[in-house]
Amino acid sequence: MNKIHTLPQWRQDTPGIKDLIHLNNAGAALMPRQVIEAIQQHIHLEAVNGGYESADLRRADIEKVYASLATLLNTKASNIALTANATDAYSRALSSIPFETGDVILTTDNDYVSNYIAFISMQKRYGVKVERMQQDGATPDLAALPAQMEKLRPKLVSVTHVPTNSGLVQPAAEIGKIVKAHGAWYLLDACQSAGQMPLDVKELHCDFLSATFRKFLRGPRGMGFLYVSDEALAAGLEPLFPDLAGAEWTEIGQYKPRPDARRFEDWEFAYALVLGSGACVDYALEIGLEPIKAQVSALADYTREILAELPGASVLDQGEDPCGIVTVHFAGQAPLFLRDRLRERKINTSHLTRNAALIDFGQKSVDAALRVSPHYYNTKEEIDTLAEHLAELLK
Ligand SMILES: Cc1ncc(COP(=O)(O)O)c(C=O)c1O
């Protein structure tokens, strides 16, 4: 077995685990040393060589980052753009759709909070309408969707693959198939699924896929990426504000967008972070996304099982096959209090309030939840330790 496929190796590659139980991978995961070294090396190069000159020196390695992402998503490097974060990727994609008053955006009960805020902003400015898919239990009603598409004729369908607020996995591929059969643009927020499960843009049928590196991909903070389909590029979709990297100023009063997905990029990047992002993708690819998914799911299932036994606990995650995000509500104890006390004990979790998931938390009748998000480098013993501390805090 390849050395990189073993838990001891994953832990040896992760300096952060030494004095910390890090169960906030849905926030930002611990970086493996390969990522840390890639960043540090480039910062050093810039310090002794100059920023622009160092980027030129590393041009081939920078190009490899696009190739790695293309492998991750089963696409071509020319369909990849780098961005500052997932929201940046998402809003660039959103800005490229030529909305007119009355156009419909169709989304789900579980789209990410910032996506909803962007829809409301567009509603205010452009008069678009925001509609939600009919639900069948925890997930959208796939049987009802074709008729809904026919009736609403949305210009854009937006789905968050894995919401920030639960372990739910949306049927993104099945939705994509229906959306594309009806000719709408399909934007998939894969911020929480990237790095914890395989993603194949062909199977997902998406036109855009936005994500970040810092979560389950274990990259640095401050970087995101966007996939753009050939269909979207050929249709001339371009961000509302391309800069001199995304477009060429050809004549006074005219510009020509780049032919590839990099028309969605800005010129300026923190190249140390770009190279660190490439290293995290390579690390995930070396382990394999299927083994990562299996390990993450097993640990998350174990977490749900153990935490459900604590006093006053209700596990909130729904769906047939929940993923690596575990959300729990404890009757009588505020998640923020628990998160803070755990943090003092060197155990990282996170807490979510109702504003992060107005619809979902409203349906579940909770104001807040503790979020525990293990990764493949975590252990059952760490989960047991978390449960022991929680039991003490809940007394
Ligand atoms: C589902 C989902 N989408 C988008 C985002 C936004 O990502 P970023 O903070 O990189 O913009 C998050 C962040 O938590 C998220 O969970």
The ligand as an SDF file (V2000), in Angstrom:
LIG
                    3D

 16 16  0  0  0  0  0  0  0  0999 V2000
  -21.4240   25.8750    1.2750 C   0  0  0  0  0  0  0  0  0  0  0  0
  -20.5400   27.0770    1.3000 C   0  0  0  0  0  0  0  0  0  0  0  0
  -20.4850   27.8860    0.2330 N   0  0  0  0  0  0  0  0  0  0  0  0
  -19.7150   28.9790    0.1980 C   0  0  0  0  0  0  0  0  0  0  0  0
  -18.9470   29.3170    1.2780 C   0  0  0  0  0  0  0  0  0  0  0  0
  -18.1380   30.5720    1.2190 C   0  0  0  0  0  0  0  0  0  0  0  0
  -16.7830   30.2900    1.0850 O   0  0  0  0  0  0  0  0  0  0  0  0
  -15.7180   31.4730    1.2030 P   0  0  0  0  0  0  0  0  0  0  0  0
  -15.7120   31.8780    2.6390 O   0  0  0  0  0  0  0  0  0  0  0  0
  -14.4320   30.8700    0.7120 O   0  0  0  0  0  0  0  0  0  0  0  0
  -16.1650   32.5720    0.3250 O   0  0  0  0  0  0  0  0  0  0  0  0
  -18.9490   28.5220    2.4210 C   0  0  0  0  0  0  0  0  0  0  0  0
  -18.1420   28.8810    3.5940 C   0  0  0  0  0  0  0  0  0  0  0  0
  -18.2920   28.3620    4.6670 O   0  0  0  0  0  0  0  0  0  0  0  0
  -19.7670   27.3670    2.4290 C   0  0  0  0  0  0  0  0  0  0  0  0
  -19.8360   26.5660    3.5020 O   0  0  0  0  0  0  0  0  0  0  0  0
  1  2  1  0
  2  3  1  0
  2 15  2  0
  3  4  2  0
  4  5  1  0
  5  6  1  0
  5 12  2  0
  6  7  1  0
  7  8  1  0
  8  9  2  0
  8 10  1  0
  8 11  1  0
 12 13  1  0
 12 15  1  0
 13 14  2  0
 15 16  1  0
M  END
$$$$
